[in-house]
Amino acid sequence: MSAALLDWSIFIAQIMLGLAMACAALHALRGPRAQDRVLGLDTLYANATILLLTFGIRTGSTLYFESALVIALLGFVATAALAKFLMRGEVIE
C-alpha cells in the first residue's frame, strides 16, 4: 500500500509542478515589467528542478538528480546576472 501511495503522490506532484511551470511561463511572458519577467523565469527554473527531482525519485535514476543540480546552478547564476543587469545596466564591470 505505501508503494502505491508514493507512486500516486509523486504523480500528483508532477502534475501540480507542470501546472506551476505553465503559470510561471505565462508570468514570464506577460509580466508588465522586466523584474516580473525575471521573477517568472526564476520560478520556472526552480519548478523545473523540483520536477526533475520527482522524476529521479520515480525512476530511481541518478541522471535526473545531476541534471537538476546543473539547472539549479545555471538558474541561480542567470538570476544573479539579470538582477545585476537590471540594477546597474551592465553585468561585467
N, C-alpha and C positions, 0 to 999 in steps of 0.2 A: 504494500500500500504506500509506503513512504517513497519508493522509487517512482511510482505513478504520480504521486503528488508533486514531487520535484520536477518531473517532466512537464506537467501541466503548468506549474508555477513559472518555469523558465519560458515556456511557450507564450504565456500571457504577458510576461515581462518583455519578451521580444516584440510582441505586437504593440504594447504600450510605448516602447522605445522607438519603434518605427513611426508611430503617430507623433511622438515628441520631436523626432527628426524632421518630419514633414512640417510641423508648426515652426520649428526653428529655421528651416529653409525659407518658409514663407515670410518670416520676420526678417531674415537677412535680405530677401529680395525686395520687400516692400517698406523697409524701415525708412522713416522720413529723414533721418539724419545719418551721417556716417557712423556715429557712435552706436546707434541702434543696429546697424548692419554688422559691426564688429562684434557686438554682443550676441547677435544671432549666429554668427559663424563660430564663436566661442562655445555656445550651447550646442551647436551642431557637432563639433568635434568631440565634445565631452560625451554626448549621447552615442556617437559612433564608437567611441572607446568602450563604453559600457556594453553596447550591443555586441561588439567583438568578444568581450569577456563572457557574455552569456552563451555565445556560440562555442567558445572554448570549453565552458563547463558542460554544455550539452553533448559535445562530440568527444571531449577528453583529449583533444589535440593541443599541443603546446604552441603550434604555429599561430593560433589566434591570439594567445597571450603576448607573444613577441610583437605581432603587428599592432596590437592595442597599445603597447608601450611606445612603439615608434610614432603612432598617431598622436599620442598624448604629448610626447616631446616636441614634435613638429608643430602641433597646435598651440602649445604654450609659447614657443618662440615666435610664431606668427602673430599671436595676440599681443605679445610684448612689442614686437616691431610695429604693428599697426597702431597701438596706443601711443608709442613714441612719435610716430609719423603724424598722428592727429594732434598731438600736443605741440610739437615743435616744427613740423613741416619737413623734417628730414630724419632719416634713420641713422645714417652714419655721420658722425661729426668729424 
